[in-house]
Amino acid sequence: MPRRALSMVTKPFARKGAVFQPLLTSKCLSCEFFRVCIGSTRPLVSYRVVETRMHFNRCPALSEEMQVVVVEEMPTRLLVEAPFVAPGAEITYRKPASCPEGLDCEHLGVEQGEKVRIVKVLEKLAPNLWLVEAELLEPPSPRLWLAAKQKLLQRPRR
């Protein structure tokens, strides 16, 4: 069963079935609402709203009213290195040791050593390298948002 958590979303997403990816602003990490807003989610992972709550907070970063919702983490695409993978298998995620040119093998939404369950095998990209859809089995760490912020700041501007 996918992991559920409390989060906060803007009005357009505050309806059952809405799908979103959380967005980090420069004010998020120091916000008093961080833990119940995006702190309960992961970067670059999609979420589906499964329930709305009648509780609202004003977001200092967006200057908008946010509604508290219950969200369900959707499976995410990961590159995994293993001799064989199959749906239902639970593995410990490790960033692939070698990454084929043109692919980004680092997923900002999952940490080294986290347990994941393979939902669907999408493609074999190289010997021992697979593109899969996986459920992330552990609650997210705030370190994920710090790492995502650092990585996004390092990207060259276009």
C-alpha positions as CSV (number, residue, x, y, z in Angstrom):
1,M,0.0,0.0,0.0
2,P,1.4,3.4,-0.9
3,R,2.6,5.6,1.9
4,R,0.2,8.3,3.1
5,A,1.1,11.6,4.8
6,L,-0.4,15.0,5.7
7,S,0.7,17.9,3.5
8,M,-0.5,21.3,2.4
9,V,-1.5,22.4,-1.1
10,T,-2.8,25.5,-2.8
11,K,-6.5,25.7,-3.6
12,P,-6.3,24.3,-7.2
13,F,-4.8,21.1,-5.8
14,A,-7.1,20.8,-2.8
15,R,-9.5,18.3,-4.3
16,K,-9.6,14.5,-4.1
17,G,-7.6,12.9,-7.0
18,A,-5.4,16.0,-7.7
19,V,-1.8,15.0,-8.6
20,F,1.2,17.3,-7.8
21,Q,4.9,17.4,-7.2
22,P,5.9,19.5,-4.2
23,L,7.9,22.6,-4.9
24,L,10.6,24.0,-2.7
25,T,11.2,27.8,-2.4
26,S,14.0,29.6,-0.6
27,K,11.7,30.2,2.5
28,C,10.5,26.6,2.9
29,L,13.3,25.1,4.9
30,S,12.9,27.7,7.7
31,C,9.1,27.8,7.7
32,E,7.1,26.8,10.8
33,F,4.9,24.7,8.5
34,F,7.7,22.8,6.8
35,R,7.1,19.5,8.5
36,V,3.4,19.3,7.7
37,C,3.8,20.9,4.3
38,I,6.5,19.6,2.0
39,G,8.6,18.2,4.8
40,S,6.4,15.1,4.7
41,T,7.0,14.6,1.0
42,R,9.9,14.0,-1.3
43,P,11.5,16.0,-4.1
44,L,10.6,14.9,-7.7
45,V,8.0,12.4,-6.5
46,S,4.3,12.8,-7.4
47,Y,1.5,12.7,-4.9
48,R,-2.2,12.2,-5.2
49,V,-4.7,13.9,-2.8
50,V,-6.9,11.3,-1.2
51,E,-8.6,13.4,1.4
52,T,-9.0,17.1,2.2
53,R,-9.2,18.6,5.7
54,M,-10.9,21.8,6.7
55,H,-7.8,23.4,8.1
56,F,-6.0,26.2,6.3
57,N,-2.7,28.1,6.8
58,R,-1.2,31.0,5.0
59,C,2.0,30.1,3.2
60,P,4.7,32.8,3.9
61,A,6.6,31.9,0.7
62,L,3.7,31.9,-1.7
63,S,1.5,34.4,0.1
64,E,-1.4,32.0,-0.6
65,E,-3.8,30.1,1.6
66,M,-2.9,26.4,1.8
67,Q,-5.2,23.6,2.7
68,V,-4.2,20.6,4.7
69,V,-4.7,17.3,2.8
70,V,-3.9,13.6,3.1
71,V,-1.7,12.5,0.2
72,E,-0.6,9.2,-1.2
73,E,2.9,8.8,-2.6
74,M,2.8,7.5,-6.2
75,P,5.3,5.1,-7.5
76,T,8.4,6.8,-8.9
77,R,10.8,5.9,-11.7
78,L,14.3,4.8,-10.5
79,L,17.3,3.3,-12.1
80,V,18.5,0.3,-10.1
81,E,21.5,-1.8,-10.5
82,A,20.8,-5.5,-9.9
83,P,21.3,-8.8,-11.8
84,F,17.5,-9.3,-11.9
85,V,14.5,-7.4,-10.7
86,A,10.8,-8.4,-10.5
87,P,7.5,-6.8,-9.4
88,G,7.0,-7.2,-5.7
89,A,10.7,-7.5,-4.9
90,E,11.9,-5.3,-2.0
91,I,15.4,-4.0,-2.4
92,T,17.8,-1.6,-0.7
93,Y,18.3,1.4,-3.1
94,R,21.9,2.1,-4.2
95,K,22.8,4.7,-6.8
96,P,24.2,2.7,-9.8
97,A,28.0,2.5,-9.7
98,S,28.2,3.3,-13.4
99,C,25.7,5.3,-15.3
100,P,25.4,5.2,-19.1
101,E,26.1,8.5,-20.9
102,G,23.0,10.7,-21.3
103,L,21.2,9.3,-18.2
104,D,20.9,10.9,-14.8
105,C,21.2,8.0,-12.4
106,E,20.7,10.1,-9.3
107,H,17.2,10.5,-8.0
108,L,16.8,13.3,-5.6
109,G,13.7,11.8,-3.9
110,V,15.4,8.7,-2.5
111,E,18.4,8.2,-0.3
112,Q,21.1,5.5,-0.4
113,G,20.1,2.6,1.7
114,E,16.3,3.2,1.6
115,K,14.0,0.2,1.2
116,V,11.9,0.2,-2.0
117,R,9.5,-2.2,-3.6
118,I,9.5,-2.8,-7.3
119,V,6.0,-2.1,-8.7
120,K,6.8,-2.5,-12.4
121,V,9.9,-3.2,-14.5
122,L,9.9,-0.7,-17.4
123,E,13.1,-1.4,-19.3
124,K,16.5,-3.1,-19.1
125,L,19.0,-0.3,-20.0
126,A,22.3,-2.2,-19.7
127,P,23.5,-5.4,-18.1
128,N,22.4,-5.1,-14.5
129,L,20.8,-1.7,-15.0
130,W,17.0,-1.4,-14.9
131,L,14.4,1.3,-15.2
132,V,11.6,0.5,-12.7
133,E,8.6,2.0,-11.1
134,A,9.0,1.6,-7.3
135,E,7.2,2.4,-4.1
136,L,9.4,4.1,-1.5
137,L,8.8,2.3,1.8
138,E,10.3,4.6,4.3
139,P,9.2,8.1,5.4
140,P,11.3,10.9,3.8
141,S,14.2,12.6,5.5
142,P,14.4,16.4,5.5
143,R,18.0,15.8,4.2
144,L,16.4,15.0,0.8
145,W,15.2,18.6,0.5
146,L,18.6,20.0,1.5
147,A,20.3,17.8,-1.1
148,A,17.7,18.7,-3.7
149,K,18.2,22.4,-3.0
150,Q,22.0,22.1,-3.3
151,K,21.8,20.1,-6.5
152,L,19.4,22.5,-8.1
153,L,21.5,25.4,-7.2
154,Q,24.5,23.8,-8.9
155,R,22.8,23.3,-12.3
156,P,23.9,25.6,-15.0
157,R,21.4,28.2,-15.9
158,R,20.1,28.2,-19.5
